[in-house]
Amino acid sequence: MLLALALFACSSEETGDTSDTGDTGGGLPQVDAPPLVINEVLASNDTSQADGAGEFDDWVEIYNNGDTIVSLDGFYLSDTEDEPTLFQFPAGQGIEVGGFLAVWCDNDVDQATATELHAPFKLNAGGDFVYLNYAEDNQVGVADSVYWEAQQTADVAAARVPDGSETWVNQAATFEASNGG
């Protein structure tokens, strides 16, 4: 089932069919970063995917939209511009070409393992920003960001279709898998 959802996507690329705000909503600059994008956001997870503790928490999926493996060194995830480095990806971790990596946005950082990432914030199903930030030369900027107004139906995610594209739709969540298209 598809639902209407207002999305505002900001990235270092043109955003095409989404409602591009032209900036990130505030003070962080756009940066040229390796080709990673926020590919899917689920802020109302009831049954789509449980984390290692069996909890159905919010998550954000990152996608490698490039043609080489991308290191996550220098990348951060946040739900606020005031703290752009709220969650730092582990050093030495990367994403394969066309690969996906989900981060649980559940404020349960004590549940993090080498294979399961947990960010120190939660997403708001009523509308929220999420930022994929990149730091280089002691400056942090936005590599990609998305704002959604509401996720009123559980297990229906905001997703790029096809993966990494400029087009966002509402669809059944596809945790660490292709959104189709």
SULDABEL-V637657 format. One record per pair of residues at least 24 apart in sequence whose C-alpha atoms are under 8 Angstrom apart, sorted by the first residue. I is the first residue (numbers start at 1). J is the second residue. Records with the same first field share a line. If there is no record, write none. Layout:
I = J / J
This chain:
1 = 171 / 172
2 = 169 / 170 / 171
3 = 170 / 171
4 = 170
5 = 148 / 149 / 150 / 151 / 158 / 169 / 170
6 = 148 / 149 / 150
7 = 146 / 147 / 148 / 149 / 168
8 = 146 / 147 / 148
9 = 144 / 145 / 146 / 147
10 = 144 / 145 / 146
11 = 37 / 142 / 143 / 144 / 145
12 = 142 / 143 / 144
14 = 166
15 = 166 / 167
16 = 166 / 167
17 = 166 / 167 / 168
18 = 166 / 167 / 168
24 = 142 / 145
26 = 81
27 = 81
28 = 81 / 140 / 141 / 142
29 = 140 / 141 / 142
30 = 141 / 142 / 143
31 = 134 / 141 / 142 / 143
32 = 143
33 = 134 / 143
34 = 66 / 70
35 = 64 / 65 / 66 / 70
36 = 62 / 63 / 64 / 65 / 66 / 70 / 143 / 144
37 = 62 / 63 / 64 / 65 / 132 / 143 / 144 / 164
38 = 62 / 63 / 132 / 144 / 145 / 146 / 164
39 = 63 / 159 / 160 / 163 / 164
40 = 157 / 158 / 159 / 160 / 173
41 = 157 / 158 / 159
42 = 151 / 155 / 156 / 157 / 158 / 173
43 = 123 / 124 / 125 / 151 / 157
44 = 125 / 151 / 152 / 153 / 154 / 155 / 156 / 157
45 = 154 / 155
46 = 154 / 155
47 = 155
48 = 155 / 173 / 175
49 = 175
51 = 104 / 116
52 = 111 / 116
53 = 111
57 = 104 / 105 / 106
58 = 104 / 105 / 106 / 122 / 123
59 = 102 / 103 / 104 / 105 / 106 / 123
60 = 102 / 103 / 104 / 105
61 = 100 / 101 / 102 / 103 / 175 / 176
62 = 100 / 101 / 102
63 = 95 / 98 / 99 / 100 / 101 / 163 / 164
64 = 95 / 96 / 97 / 98 / 99 / 100 / 164
65 = 97 / 98 / 163 / 164
66 = 97 / 98
67 = 97 / 98
68 = 96 / 97
69 = 94 / 95 / 96 / 97
70 = 94 / 95 / 96 / 97
71 = 95
74 = 134 / 135 / 136
75 = 132 / 133 / 134 / 135
76 = 132 / 133 / 134 / 135
77 = 119 / 130 / 131 / 132 / 133
78 = 121 / 130 / 131 / 132 / 133
79 = 121 / 123 / 128 / 129 / 130 / 131
80 = 129 / 130 / 131
81 = 131
84 = 131 / 133 / 140
85 = 133
86 = 119 / 120
87 = 119 / 120
100 = 176 / 177
101 = 176
102 = 175 / 176
125 = 150 / 151 / 152
126 = 150 / 151 / 152
127 = 151
